[in-house]
Amino acid sequence: MALNTGQPKVLVMHGPNLNMLGKREPEVYGTTTLKAINASLDELGKKLGLLIETFQSNHEGALVEKIQEAIGNQNGLIINPAALTHTSIAIRDALLLLDIPVIEVHLSNIYKREPFRHKSMISDVATAQITGFGTPGYTMALKALAGMIH
Ligand code: DQA
């Protein structure tokens, strides 16, 4: 259940290999680091009156546990499950535990890439999906979430 008191909270989750942004396939994912993405979300969060928490893991179970912790503690979720987007029923099932808006974000346009990336295990349980806008996709997601939460 979403919180009704205090400043609304938004959790931003990043899946496997996104800690390598900046170095990782820059022609696909750009040159912005994860640290810089998180800092820009933190700054935008302040303007939008949202408290931002960020979390990155290369481990499916750690991501599942973090989603479970969001129950009753967060008012919105932005998630880029990275490669786990295409495989993880566990992340999908964890998201089904939440009753807060969930925005799925991908830096690249997953539908323009290899066929195995065309299927998202979470797109039909997420509130919305933003794909292919690069790093601005995260700030777009946060602005959209702010509108949903406030
Ligand atoms: C990604 C797309 C995924 O297919 C890939 O495995 C990633 C990143 C993206 O942001 O474009 O790691 O989620």
Backbone and ligand atoms as CSV (ligand in chain L), in Angstrom:
chain,resi,resn,atom,element,x,y,z
A,1,MET,N,N,0.848,-1.199,0.000
A,1,MET,CA,C,0.000,0.000,0.000
A,1,MET,C,C,0.886,1.253,0.000
A,2,ALA,N,N,0.501,2.243,-0.768
A,2,ALA,CA,C,1.313,3.465,-0.861
A,2,ALA,C,C,1.196,4.287,0.425
A,3,LEU,N,N,2.224,5.040,0.714
A,3,LEU,CA,C,2.222,5.876,1.905
A,3,LEU,C,C,1.381,7.121,1.679
A,4,ASN,N,N,0.741,7.594,2.734
A,4,ASN,CA,C,-0.079,8.793,2.602
A,4,ASN,C,C,0.547,9.986,3.317
A,5,THR,N,N,1.608,9.754,4.063
A,5,THR,CA,C,2.175,10.828,4.870
A,5,THR,C,C,3.569,11.214,4.382
A,6,GLY,N,N,3.960,12.473,4.675
A,6,GLY,CA,C,5.316,12.912,4.348
A,6,GLY,C,C,5.528,13.084,2.860
A,7,GLN,N,N,6.784,13.248,2.490
A,7,GLN,CA,C,7.135,13.441,1.080
A,7,GLN,C,C,7.036,12.115,0.335
A,8,PRO,N,N,6.360,12.096,-0.811
A,8,PRO,CA,C,6.260,10.841,-1.555
A,8,PRO,C,C,7.635,10.315,-1.964
A,9,LYS,N,N,7.750,9.007,-1.960
A,9,LYS,CA,C,9.036,8.374,-2.253
A,9,LYS,C,C,8.968,7.596,-3.565
A,10,VAL,N,N,10.050,7.692,-4.312
A,10,VAL,CA,C,10.148,6.949,-5.578
A,10,VAL,C,C,11.442,6.132,-5.562
A,11,LEU,N,N,11.300,4.860,-5.857
A,11,LEU,CA,C,12.450,3.972,-5.957
A,11,LEU,C,C,12.828,3.818,-7.429
A,12,VAL,N,N,14.117,3.969,-7.714
A,12,VAL,CA,C,14.619,3.791,-9.080
A,12,VAL,C,C,15.550,2.577,-9.066
A,13,MET,N,N,15.189,1.553,-9.841
A,13,MET,CA,C,15.954,0.303,-9.821
A,13,MET,C,C,16.627,0.028,-11.158
A,14,HIS,N,N,17.871,-0.410,-11.066
A,14,HIS,CA,C,18.660,-0.714,-12.255
A,14,HIS,C,C,19.168,-2.155,-12.164
A,15,GLY,N,N,18.985,-2.907,-13.237
A,15,GLY,CA,C,19.381,-4.311,-13.251
A,15,GLY,C,C,20.812,-4.545,-13.703
A,16,PRO,N,N,21.114,-5.798,-14.052
A,16,PRO,CA,C,22.483,-6.235,-14.355
A,16,PRO,C,C,23.183,-5.413,-15.432
A,17,ASN,N,N,24.445,-5.140,-15.175
A,17,ASN,CA,C,25.370,-4.471,-16.099
A,17,ASN,C,C,25.121,-2.973,-16.270
A,18,LEU,N,N,24.057,-2.467,-15.653
A,18,LEU,CA,C,23.813,-1.026,-15.785
A,18,LEU,C,C,24.786,-0.223,-14.916
A,19,ASN,N,N,25.467,-0.894,-13.987
A,19,ASN,CA,C,26.543,-0.228,-13.239
A,19,ASN,C,C,27.722,0.104,-14.154
A,20,MET,N,N,27.749,-0.502,-15.343
A,20,MET,CA,C,28.851,-0.272,-16.289
A,20,MET,C,C,28.517,0.813,-17.324
A,21,LEU,N,N,27.374,1.458,-17.164
A,21,LEU,CA,C,27.016,2.519,-18.124
A,21,LEU,C,C,28.138,3.557,-18.191
A,22,GLY,N,N,28.353,4.051,-19.390
A,22,GLY,CA,C,29.486,4.962,-19.607
A,22,GLY,C,C,30.572,4.225,-20.371
A,23,LYS,N,N,30.837,2.975,-19.898
A,23,LYS,CA,C,31.847,2.130,-20.557
A,23,LYS,C,C,31.178,1.095,-21.448
A,24,ARG,N,N,29.955,0.734,-21.101
A,24,ARG,CA,C,29.295,-0.403,-21.736
A,24,ARG,C,C,28.649,-0.004,-23.060
A,25,GLU,N,N,29.087,-0.629,-24.167
A,25,GLU,CA,C,28.482,-0.405,-25.482
A,25,GLU,C,C,27.937,1.024,-25.641
A,26,PRO,N,N,28.826,2.025,-25.616
A,26,PRO,CA,C,28.352,3.413,-25.650
A,26,PRO,C,C,27.522,3.749,-26.885
A,27,GLU,N,N,27.764,2.993,-27.985
A,27,GLU,CA,C,26.989,3.255,-29.208
A,27,GLU,C,C,25.520,2.843,-29.022
A,28,VAL,N,N,25.261,1.975,-28.049
A,28,VAL,CA,C,23.882,1.542,-27.769
A,28,VAL,C,C,23.305,2.309,-26.575
A,29,TYR,N,N,24.133,2.443,-25.508
A,29,TYR,CA,C,23.603,2.951,-24.241
A,29,TYR,C,C,24.053,4.362,-23.894
A,30,GLY,N,N,24.892,4.960,-24.757
A,30,GLY,CA,C,25.355,6.315,-24.484
A,30,GLY,C,C,26.551,6.322,-23.548
A,31,THR,N,N,26.990,7.518,-23.192
A,31,THR,CA,C,28.220,7.655,-22.402
A,31,THR,C,C,27.944,8.139,-20.975
A,32,THR,N,N,26.688,8.368,-20.657
A,32,THR,CA,C,26.357,8.836,-19.308
A,32,THR,C,C,26.485,7.689,-18.306
A,33,THR,N,N,27.118,7.979,-17.181
A,33,THR,CA,C,27.293,6.934,-16.159
A,33,THR,C,C,26.010,6.787,-15.335
A,34,LEU,N,N,25.929,5.653,-14.639
A,34,LEU,CA,C,24.769,5.430,-13.763
A,34,LEU,C,C,24.749,6.456,-12.630
A,35,LYS,N,N,25.945,6.788,-12.148
A,35,LYS,CA,C,26.054,7.786,-11.075
A,35,LYS,C,C,25.431,9.119,-11.526
A,36,ALA,N,N,25.722,9.493,-12.780
A,36,ALA,CA,C,25.200,10.757,-13.308
A,36,ALA,C,C,23.680,10.679,-13.495
A,37,ILE,N,N,23.194,9.522,-13.956
A,37,ILE,CA,C,21.736,9.352,-14.117
A,37,ILE,C,C,21.063,9.496,-12.750
A,38,ASN,N,N,21.616,8.803,-11.760
A,38,ASN,CA,C,21.020,8.854,-10.425
A,38,ASN,C,C,21.054,10.267,-9.852
A,39,ALA,N,N,22.158,10.975,-10.090
A,39,ALA,CA,C,22.278,12.349,-9.572
A,39,ALA,C,C,21.237,13.257,-10.224
A,40,SER,N,N,21.010,13.073,-11.533
A,40,SER,CA,C,20.028,13.938,-12.205
A,40,SER,C,C,18.610,13.619,-11.714
A,41,LEU,N,N,18.360,12.355,-11.379
A,41,LEU,CA,C,17.032,11.992,-10.855
A,41,LEU,C,C,16.837,12.557,-9.450
A,42,ASP,N,N,17.901,12.535,-8.675
A,42,ASP,CA,C,17.839,13.080,-7.322
A,42,ASP,C,C,17.510,14.572,-7.369
A,43,GLU,N,N,18.192,15.263,-8.283
A,43,GLU,CA,C,17.987,16.707,-8.437
A,43,GLU,C,C,16.561,17.012,-8.918
A,44,LEU,N,N,16.107,16.267,-9.929
A,44,LEU,CA,C,14.743,16.471,-10.432
A,44,LEU,C,C,13.718,16.124,-9.360
A,45,GLY,N,N,14.004,15.084,-8.598
A,45,GLY,CA,C,13.110,14.681,-7.507
A,45,GLY,C,C,12.884,15.824,-6.536
A,46,LYS,N,N,13.944,16.549,-6.208
A,46,LYS,CA,C,13.824,17.685,-5.271
A,46,LYS,C,C,12.869,18.727,-5.841
A,47,LYS,N,N,12.997,18.995,-7.138
A,47,LYS,CA,C,12.124,19.995,-7.791
A,47,LYS,C,C,10.670,19.518,-7.801
A,48,LEU,N,N,10.495,18.223,-7.929
A,48,LEU,CA,C,9.144,17.659,-8.053
A,48,LEU,C,C,8.546,17.286,-6.696
A,49,GLY,N,N,9.317,17.499,-5.636
A,49,GLY,CA,C,8.827,17.162,-4.295
A,49,GLY,C,C,8.777,15.672,-4.035
A,50,LEU,N,N,9.721,14.945,-4.608
A,50,LEU,CA,C,9.774,13.491,-4.430
A,50,LEU,C,C,11.126,13.094,-3.831
A,51,LEU,N,N,11.093,12.154,-2.932
A,51,LEU,CA,C,12.326,11.630,-2.347
A,51,LEU,C,C,12.768,10.421,-3.160
A,52,ILE,N,N,13.964,10.500,-3.728
A,52,ILE,CA,C,14.429,9.445,-4.643
A,52,ILE,C,C,15.389,8.495,-3.934
A,53,GLU,N,N,15.124,7.209,-4.082
A,53,GLU,CA,C,16.086,6.182,-3.643
A,53,GLU,C,C,16.513,5.410,-4.883
A,54,THR,N,N,17.797,5.165,-5.035
A,54,THR,CA,C,18.256,4.406,-6.203
A,54,THR,C,C,18.889,3.092,-5.749
A,55,PHE,N,N,18.807,2.091,-6.611
A,55,PHE,CA,C,19.323,0.758,-6.280
A,55,PHE,C,C,19.739,0.066,-7.558
A,56,GLN,N,N,20.953,-0.464,-7.583
A,56,GLN,CA,C,21.409,-1.270,-8.723
A,56,GLN,C,C,21.899,-2.605,-8.207
A,57,SER,N,N,21.554,-3.682,-8.923
A,57,SER,CA,C,22.119,-4.981,-8.594
A,57,SER,C,C,22.292,-5.808,-9.856
A,58,ASN,N,N,23.314,-6.651,-9.805
A,58,ASN,CA,C,23.525,-7.622,-10.887
A,58,ASN,C,C,22.852,-8.950,-10.568
A,59,HIS,N,N,22.116,-8.993,-9.446
A,59,HIS,CA,C,21.538,-10.245,-8.961
A,59,HIS,C,C,20.010,-10.193,-8.952
A,60,GLU,N,N,19.397,-11.172,-9.575
A,60,GLU,CA,C,17.935,-11.217,-9.664
A,60,GLU,C,C,17.289,-11.215,-8.275
A,61,GLY,N,N,17.807,-12.066,-7.374
A,61,GLY,CA,C,17.218,-12.185,-6.034
A,61,GLY,C,C,17.278,-10.881,-5.259
A,62,ALA,N,N,18.374,-10.141,-5.412
A,62,ALA,CA,C,18.512,-8.856,-4.717
A,62,ALA,C,C,17.475,-7.861,-5.240
A,63,LEU,N,N,17.219,-7.917,-6.536
A,63,LEU,CA,C,16.206,-7.025,-7.128
A,63,LEU,C,C,14.810,-7.413,-6.634
A,64,VAL,N,N,14.549,-8.715,-6.569
A,64,VAL,CA,C,13.246,-9.190,-6.061
A,64,VAL,C,C,13.052,-8.724,-4.615
A,65,GLU,N,N,14.089,-8.861,-3.800
A,65,GLU,CA,C,13.973,-8.454,-2.394
A,65,GLU,C,C,13.752,-6.954,-2.263
A,66,LYS,N,N,14.398,-6.182,-3.121
A,66,LYS,CA,C,14.225,-4.720,-3.071
A,66,LYS,C,C,12.788,-4.339,-3.478
A,67,ILE,N,N,12.241,-5.034,-4.451
A,67,ILE,CA,C,10.849,-4.769,-4.847
A,67,ILE,C,C,9.917,-5.108,-3.678
A,68,GLN,N,N,10.185,-6.230,-3.010
A,68,GLN,CA,C,9.352,-6.598,-1.857
A,68,GLN,C,C,9.422,-5.533,-0.762
A,69,GLU,N,N,10.619,-4.985,-0.550
A,69,GLU,CA,C,10.789,-3.922,0.472
A,69,GLU,C,C,10.005,-2.664,0.129
A,70,ALA,N,N,9.703,-2.497,-1.154
A,70,ALA,CA,C,8.974,-1.287,-1.583
A,70,ALA,C,C,7.511,-1.308,-1.140
A,71,ILE,N,N,7.012,-2.496,-0.798
A,71,ILE,CA,C,5.601,-2.609,-0.404
A,71,ILE,C,C,5.370,-1.750,0.838
A,72,GLY,N,N,4.494,-0.765,0.708
A,72,GLY,CA,C,4.179,0.101,1.842
A,72,GLY,C,C,5.224,1.158,2.130
A,73,ASN,N,N,6.333,1.145,1.382
A,73,ASN,CA,C,7.422,2.084,1.655
A,73,ASN,C,C,7.698,3.068,0.529
A,74,GLN,N,N,7.188,2.781,-0.653
A,74,GLN,CA,C,7.455,3.655,-1.799
A,74,GLN,C,C,6.118,4.029,-2.448
A,75,ASN,N,N,6.108,5.191,-3.097
A,75,ASN,CA,C,4.888,5.652,-3.775
A,75,ASN,C,C,4.941,5.472,-5.275
A,76,GLY,N,N,6.112,5.138,-5.791
A,76,GLY,CA,C,6.241,4.900,-7.219
A,76,GLY,C,C,7.552,4.179,-7.483
A,77,LEU,N,N,7.610,3.497,-8.625
A,77,LEU,CA,C,8.819,2.747,-8.969
A,77,LEU,C,C,9.174,2.980,-10.434
A,78,ILE,N,N,10.451,3.259,-10.665
A,78,ILE,CA,C,11.017,3.261,-12.026
A,78,ILE,C,C,11.968,2.078,-12.072
A,79,ILE,N,N,11.815,1.219,-13.061
A,79,ILE,CA,C,12.680,0.041,-13.119
A,79,ILE,C,C,13.165,-0.233,-14.531
A,80,ASN,N,N,14.485,-0.385,-14.634
A,80,ASN,CA,C,15.097,-0.927,-15.846
A,80,ASN,C,C,15.709,-2.263,-15.441
A,81,PRO,N,N,15.010,-3.359,-15.692
A,81,PRO,CA,C,15.536,-4.657,-15.256
A,81,PRO,C,C,16.664,-5.166,-16.155
A,82,ALA,N,N,17.034,-4.375,-17.176
A,82,ALA,CA,C,18.125,-4.750,-18.110
A,82,ALA,C,C,17.835,-6.127,-18.707
A,83,ALA,N,N,18.820,-7.012,-18.773
A,83,ALA,CA,C,18.612,-8.313,-19.432
A,83,ALA,C,C,17.502,-9.128,-18.760
A,84,LEU,N,N,17.295,-8.891,-17.464
A,84,LEU,CA,C,16.258,-9.656,-16.742
A,84,LEU,C,C,14.844,-9.299,-17.214
A,85,THR,N,N,14.733,-8.180,-17.929
A,85,THR,CA,C,13.455,-7.805,-18.551
A,85,THR,C,C,12.881,-8.969,-19.350
A,86,HIS,N,N,13.792,-9.652,-20.025
A,86,HIS,CA,C,13.371,-10.631,-21.023
A,86,HIS,C,C,13.224,-12.045,-20.473
A,87,THR,N,N,13.616,-12.225,-19.215
A,87,THR,CA,C,13.649,-13.589,-18.668
A,87,THR,C,C,12.977,-13.766,-17.312
A,88,SER,N,N,12.822,-12.675,-16.557
A,88,SER,CA,C,12.551,-12.875,-15.125
A,88,SER,C,C,11.070,-12.897,-14.749
A,89,ILE,N,N,10.564,-14.100,-14.570
A,89,ILE,CA,C,9.210,-14.251,-14.017
A,89,ILE,C,C,9.226,-13.834,-12.543
A,90,ALA,N,N,10.375,-14.006,-11.872
A,90,ALA,CA,C,10.479,-13.636,-10.452
A,90,ALA,C,C,10.307,-12.127,-10.258
A,91,ILE,N,N,10.904,-11.332,-11.135
A,91,ILE,CA,C,10.732,-9.872,-11.033
A,91,ILE,C,C,9.287,-9.508,-11.375
A,92,ARG,N,N,8.752,-10.123,-12.387
A,92,ARG,CA,C,7.352,-9.891,-12.739
A,92,ARG,C,C,6.430,-10.185,-11.545
A,93,ASP,N,N,6.617,-11.355,-10.924
A,93,ASP,CA,C,5.765,-11.737,-9.795
A,93,ASP,C,C,5.925,-10.767,-8.629
A,94,ALA,N,N,7.148,-10.305,-8.394
A,94,ALA,CA,C,7.378,-9.339,-7.312
A,94,ALA,C,C,6.640,-8.028,-7.603
A,95,LEU,N,N,6.677,-7.585,-8.857
A,95,LEU,CA,C,5.991,-6.329,-9.223
A,95,LEU,C,C,4.484,-6.445,-9.004
A,96,LEU,N,N,3.965,-7.662,-9.162
A,96,LEU,CA,C,2.519,-7.868,-8.949
A,96,LEU,C,C,2.121,-7.664,-7.487
A,97,LEU,N,N,3.109,-7.650,-6.583
A,97,LEU,CA,C,2.830,-7.401,-5.163
A,97,LEU,C,C,2.578,-5.919,-4.884
A,98,LEU,N,N,2.964,-5.052,-5.826
A,98,LEU,CA,C,2.898,-3.602,-5.593
A,98,LEU,C,C,1.567,-3.031,-6.066
A,99,ASP,N,N,1.091,-2.008,-5.357
A,99,ASP,CA,C,-0.084,-1.294,-5.867
A,99,ASP,C,C,0.251,0.185,-6.069
A,100,ILE,N,N,1.441,0.420,-6.598
A,100,ILE,CA,C,1.912,1.779,-6.893
A,100,ILE,C,C,2.234,1.842,-8.389
A,101,PRO,N,N,2.257,3.053,-8.977
A,101,PRO,CA,C,2.629,3.128,-10.395
A,101,PRO,C,C,4.062,2.662,-10.634
A,102,VAL,N,N,4.225,1.875,-11.684
A,102,VAL,CA,C,5.536,1.313,-12.043
A,102,VAL,C,C,5.839,1.698,-13.490
A,103,ILE,N,N,6.947,2.390,-13.719
A,103,ILE,CA,C,7.351,2.746,-15.081
A,103,ILE,C,C,8.570,1.906,-15.467
A,104,GLU,N,N,8.436,1.172,-16.548
A,104,GLU,CA,C,9.541,0.368,-17.102
A,104,GLU,C,C,10.334,1.255,-18.057
A,105,VAL,N,N,11.631,1.332,-17.851
A,105,VAL,CA,C,12.484,2.189,-18.697
A,105,VAL,C,C,13.565,1.347,-19.374
A,106,HIS,N,N,13.798,1.617,-20.647
A,106,HIS,CA,C,14.959,1.066,-21.355
A,106,HIS,C,C,15.648,2.195,-22.096
A,107,LEU,N,N,16.961,2.202,-22.021
A,107,LEU,CA,C,17.733,3.222,-22.728
A,107,LEU,C,C,17.592,3.044,-24.233
A,108,SER,N,N,17.777,1.809,-24.679
A,108,SER,CA,C,17.670,1.508,-26.109
A,108,SER,C,C,16.222,1.158,-26.440
A,109,ASN,N,N,15.898,1.208,-27.730
A,109,ASN,CA,C,14.566,0.776,-28.164
A,109,ASN,C,C,14.616,-0.747,-28.326
A,110,ILE,N,N,14.072,-1.445,-27.336
A,110,ILE,CA,C,14.213,-2.914,-27.321
A,110,ILE,C,C,13.532,-3.566,-28.537
A,111,TYR,N,N,12.580,-2.846,-29.148
A,111,TYR,CA,C,11.846,-3.416,-30.296
A,111,TYR,C,C,12.607,-3.269,-31.617
A,112,LYS,N,N,13.677,-2.467,-31.578
A,112,LYS,CA,C,14.512,-2.299,-32.778
A,112,LYS,C,C,15.729,-3.209,-32.736
A,113,ARG,N,N,15.838,-4.027,-31.696
A,113,ARG,CA,C,17.048,-4.822,-31.484
A,113,ARG,C,C,16.780,-6.309,-31.755
A,114,GLU,N,N,17.623,-7.172,-31.235
A,114,GLU,CA,C,17.489,-8.610,-31.499
A,114,GLU,C,C,16.109,-9.093,-31.041
A,115,PRO,N,N,15.554,-10.077,-31.741
A,115,PRO,CA,C,14.220,-10.566,-31.396
A,115,PRO,C,C,14.068,-10.971,-29.920
A,116,PHE,N,N,15.152,-11.514,-29.313
A,116,PHE,CA,C,15.003,-11.947,-27.913
A,116,PHE,C,C,14.789,-10.768,-26.958
A,117,ARG,N,N,15.053,-9.539,-27.431
A,117,ARG,CA,C,14.807,-8.361,-26.579
A,117,ARG,C,C,13.401,-7.787,-26.785
A,118,HIS,N,N,12.664,-8.316,-27.729
A,118,HIS,CA,C,11.347,-7.742,-28.034
A,118,HIS,C,C,10.319,-8.091,-26.972
A,119,LYS,N,N,10.573,-9.181,-26.253
A,119,LYS,CA,C,9.619,-9.620,-25.231
A,119,LYS,C,C,10.036,-9.075,-23.863
A,120,SER,N,N,9.137,-8.323,-23.240
A,120,SER,CA,C,9.360,-7.898,-21.858
A,120,SER,C,C,8.428,-8.703,-20.967
A,121,MET,N,N,8.987,-9.305,-19.924
A,121,MET,CA,C,8.166,-10.072,-18.976
A,121,MET,C,C,7.344,-9.155,-18.077
A,122,ILE,N,N,7.658,-7.842,-18.102
A,122,ILE,CA,C,6.977,-6.959,-17.137
A,122,ILE,C,C,6.087,-5.898,-17.786
A,123,SER,N,N,6.132,-5.780,-19.122
A,123,SER,CA,C,5.429,-4.637,-19.732
A,123,SER,C,C,3.927,-4.654,-19.456
A,124,ASP,N,N,3.336,-5.839,-19.338
A,124,ASP,CA,C,1.883,-5.876,-19.094
A,124,ASP,C,C,1.527,-5.779,-17.615
A,125,VAL,N,N,2.524,-5.748,-16.739
A,125,VAL,CA,C,2.215,-5.490,-15.329
A,125,VAL,C,C,2.694,-4.100,-14.910
A,126,ALA,N,N,3.501,-3.459,-15.761
A,126,ALA,CA,C,3.924,-2.079,-15.500
A,126,ALA,C,C,2.798,-1.122,-15.898
A,127,THR,N,N,2.827,0.070,-15.320
A,127,THR,CA,C,1.839,1.096,-15.677
A,127,THR,C,C,2.126,1.616,-17.079
A,128,ALA,N,N,3.412,1.795,-17.391
A,128,ALA,CA,C,3.808,2.318,-18.696
A,128,ALA,C,C,5.248,1.930,-18.981
A,129,GLN,N,N,5.619,2.073,-20.254
A,129,GLN,CA,C,6.977,1.721,-20.670
A,129,GLN,C,C,7.569,2.874,-21.478
A,130,ILE,N,N,8.829,3.191,-21.195
A,130,ILE,CA,C,9.559,4.205,-21.960
A,130,ILE,C,C,10.793,3.513,-22.514
A,131,THR,N,N,10.921,3.478,-23.834
A,131,THR,CA,C,12.024,2.719,-24.425
A,131,THR,C,C,12.609,3.473,-25.613
A,132,GLY,N,N,13.943,3.606,-25.631
A,132,GLY,CA,C,14.599,4.160,-26.802
A,132,GLY,C,C,14.935,5.639,-26.733
A,133,PHE,N,N,14.690,6.283,-25.605
A,133,PHE,CA,C,14.991,7.711,-25.484
A,133,PHE,C,C,16.372,7.971,-24.878
A,134,GLY,N,N,17.117,6.890,-24.579
A,134,GLY,CA,C,18.404,7.084,-23.918
A,134,GLY,C,C,18.201,7.571,-22.489
A,135,THR,N,N,19.217,8.259,-21.957
A,135,THR,CA,C,19.133,8.675,-20.545
A,135,THR,C,C,17.953,9.613,-20.252
A,136,PRO,N,N,17.505,10.463,-21.208
A,136,PRO,CA,C,16.337,11.298,-20.895
A,136,PRO,C,C,15.089,10.475,-20.545
A,137,GLY,N,N,15.079,9.204,-20.930
A,137,GLY,CA,C,13.940,8.341,-20.594
A,137,GLY,C,C,13.682,8.278,-19.094
A,138,TYR,N,N,14.765,8.358,-18.313
A,138,TYR,CA,C,14.584,8.293,-16.857
A,138,TYR,C,C,13.908,9.548,-16.307
A,139,THR,N,N,14.313,10.714,-16.816
A,139,THR,CA,C,13.679,11.938,-16.306
A,139,THR,C,C,12.239,12.046,-16.810
A,140,MET,N,N,12.009,11.539,-18.030
A,140,MET,CA,C,10.626,11.491,-18.534
A,140,MET,C,C,9.770,10.628,-17.607
A,141,ALA,N,N,10.337,9.500,-17.203
A,141,ALA,CA,C,9.595,8.578,-16.324
A,141,ALA,C,C,9.295,9.245,-14.983
A,142,LEU,N,N,10.288,9.964,-14.457
A,142,LEU,CA,C,10.085,10.585,-13.141
A,142,LEU,C,C,9.027,11.688,-13.204
A,143,LYS,N,N,9.059,12.469,-14.281
A,143,LYS,CA,C,8.041,13.528,-14.437
A,143,LYS,C,C,6.647,12.910,-14.547
A,144,ALA,N,N,6.544,11.832,-15.309
A,144,ALA,CA,C,5.253,11.157,-15.463
A,144,ALA,C,C,4.780,10.592,-14.125
A,145,LEU,N,N,5.713,10.002,-13.388
A,145,LEU,CA,C,5.357,9.442,-12.068
A,145,LEU,C,C,4.872,10.546,-11.122
A,146,ALA,N,N,5.553,11.699,-11.164
A,146,ALA,CA,C,5.160,12.805,-10.290
A,146,ALA,C,C,3.706,13.171,-10.535
A,147,GLY,N,N,3.330,13.212,-11.810
A,147,GLY,CA,C,1.939,13.519,-12.155
A,147,GLY,C,C,0.978,12.471,-11.612
A,148,MET,N,N,1.397,11.224,-11.616
A,148,MET,CA,C,0.534,10.139,-11.130
A,148,MET,C,C,0.421,10.151,-9.610
A,149,ILE,N,N,1.518,10.526,-8.943
A,149,ILE,CA,C,1.570,10.439,-7.478
A,149,ILE,C,C,0.892,11.651,-6.820
A,150,HIS,N,N,1.158,12.858,-7.351
A,150,HIS,CA,C,0.669,14.078,-6.678
A,150,HIS,C,C,-0.828,14.268,-6.888
L,1,DQA,C1,C,18.217,-2.447,-21.624
L,1,DQA,C2,C,17.878,-3.372,-22.807
L,1,DQA,C3,C,18.137,-4.814,-22.455
L,1,DQA,O1,O,17.805,-5.669,-23.545
L,1,DQA,C4,C,19.596,-5.022,-22.104
L,1,DQA,O2,O,19.831,-6.354,-21.713
L,1,DQA,C5,C,20.077,-4.070,-21.081
L,1,DQA,C6,C,19.625,-2.684,-21.125
L,1,DQA,C7,C,18.125,-0.962,-22.022
L,1,DQA,O3,O,18.108,-0.141,-21.117
L,1,DQA,O4,O,18.086,-0.620,-23.202
L,1,DQA,O5,O,20.913,-4.400,-20.254
L,1,DQA,O6,O,17.296,-2.691,-20.589
